[in-house]
Amino acid sequence: MLSLLVLVKVCRAVPPRNIDDLCAMFEQRKSWREATASSQERWGVPEPIQLAILHQESRFRPTVRPGWRTVFWIIPVGRLSSAYGYGQVKDGTWQDYQKKTGNTDGKRSSFADVTDFIGWYGQVIHRVTGVALDDAYHFYLAYHEGPSGFARGSYAEKEWLQGVARKVEARAGLYAAQFATCGGPALP
């Protein structure tokens, strides 16, 4: 029995076989479709945008952490940030989500919890910055920088981050086109 539980846990930690094909991912992970649809219905962030963010942040790996700070280039002295899980959500931001939504048992390594977080955070981003929920480029910039950082324009001098946001926007478009072929609506 224990070996079966370990096997189930290991299988859940492995990303889908083809993370470039939304329809294939949803076929392989049916609960993911339910989770993204539920988040979209509750918060309004389109499913393809949720998935494009998760692709960028973790490549759909549930326990990813950032690298280490080092001294003298070799001695690790702590993580670069507290970001963790599918959405690379920092400790404080996750705690805010838990407190404000009542999802106190939520985990950053739970796909359903993280898609709900993205929807909730999208509403925070929209309220603070005015970024539309279906604007993948600006949504990602605000997701990465935080609503206040985005509002201050902290991304303006970060060409690398703008490039990443363009990749997220392109992936959201790809996923939206694929989604339309396997039963979902396309982005407006």
N, C-alpha and C positions, 0 to 999 in steps of 0.2 A: 504494500500500500504506500509506504514511504517513497519507494522508488518511482511510483506513478505520480505522486505529488511533485517530486523533484523534476521529473520529465515534463510535466505540465508547466511548471515555473520556467524552466529553461526554454521551452518552445515559445512561451509568451515573450521572452526577452529577445528572441531572434526577429529581426525586421522581416517584413514580407519579402518574398522572392524578387518581385519586380517593383521597386519603389518609384519607378518612372511611369507606371501605368495605374491610374486610379481605379479603373474597373477591376483589374486583376487584384489590387490590394483589397478592395471591398469584397471580392469573391472569396479571397483567402481569409479575411478577417471580417466576418459579417457584423460582429459587434461594433466595429469601427464605424460602419455606415450608420448604425443606430446612434452612436455617440455624437458624430458630427452633425447628423440631422437634428438631434435633440438640442445641441448647442445653437445651431442656426435658428431653430424655432424659438428658443428661449431668448437669445441675445441678438440675433440678426446678422452675425458674421457668416458669410457664405462658406459652405463646406470646402470648396477648392482653396480658398484663402487659408482656412485653418490648416489644411494639409500641406500647403506650400510652406507655411511657417514651420510646421513640425519637420518637414523635409530639411529645411535649412538649419534648424536648431539642433537636431539630433539624428537625422537620417532614420527616424523612427526607432531609435534605440532608447529603452525606458530608463536606463540608469547612467546615462552619460554625465560626466562632470568635466569642468574645464581643467586645463593643465596646471602645473605647479609653478609657484614663484621659486626662484633659485638664488642662491648666493654663490658667487664665483662660478656661475654657469652650471654647477653640478649638484649643489646641496639643496634639496627641496626644503622650503620653509613655510609652506602653506599653499592652498589653492589660490588661483588668480581671482576667483569669485565664488560666492555661495550658490551659483546657478547649478541646477540639477534637473535631470529627467528629460522627458520628451520635449518639453517646451523651454528648457534651460531657464527656469524661473528661479529668481533669487529668493532667499529665505524671507526677507521682509515683505516682498510683494506677494509671496504665497500666503504668508500669515494674514495680510490684509484681505486677500481673497477668501480665506477660510472664515475670518471674522465677519466679513460683510455678506457672505452668502450662506453662512451656517454650515458649510461643508467642512466641519472640523476634523472629520476622518479622511478627507481627501489627501491623495498622494500624488506627487509629481511624477511618479513612475506608473500611474494609472492613466491609460489612454483617455478614458471617459472623463476623468477629473480634469485632465489637462485641456481637452477640447472645451469643456465647460469654462475653464479658466480663460482660455483665449476669447471666448465670447464675452465673458464678464469684463475682461481687460479691454476688449474692443469698445464696450460701452463707456468705460472710464476714459479711454483715449478720445472717443467721439465727444464726450461731454467737456473735456478739458481743452481739446485742440480743434474740434470741428471736423476732424478727418472722417470722411465717409467710410462706413463699414465695408464697402465693396471696392475701396481704393487700396489695392494690395501694396503698391509702392510706398505711399505715405503711411499706411497702417504699419508696415514692417519697420520703417524708420522710427515711428513712435513706440512700437513694441520693443525695439532694441534700446532706444535712448530713454524710454519712460516718457509719459505725457508731458511732464514739466521740462525735461531736457529737450524734447521735440519742440515744445512751444518756445523755448529760448533759442532754437536753431542750432543746437549742439551738433547736429549732423552735417551742417553746411560745409565745414572744412574737412570732412571725412569722406574723401572720394571713394575709398575702399568700401565704406558702408553704403554709399549711394549705389555702387556697383552691385553689392549684395542685394540691396532692395530691388534693383532691376531684375536680378535673377529670380527673386521671390515673385515678383510681378509676372515674369514670363512663365514660371512654373504654375502659378495660379491660373494663368490663361490656358496652359496646356491641360491642366487637370480639369478646368471648366469644359473645354472642348471634349475631353474624354468622358466626363460625367454626363454630358448631353447624349452620348452614344449608349450609355448603360443605364439610362432611366432617370437621370437627374436633370434639373434645370441648368441652363447655361447662365453665366453671369450677365447682368444687364449691360 
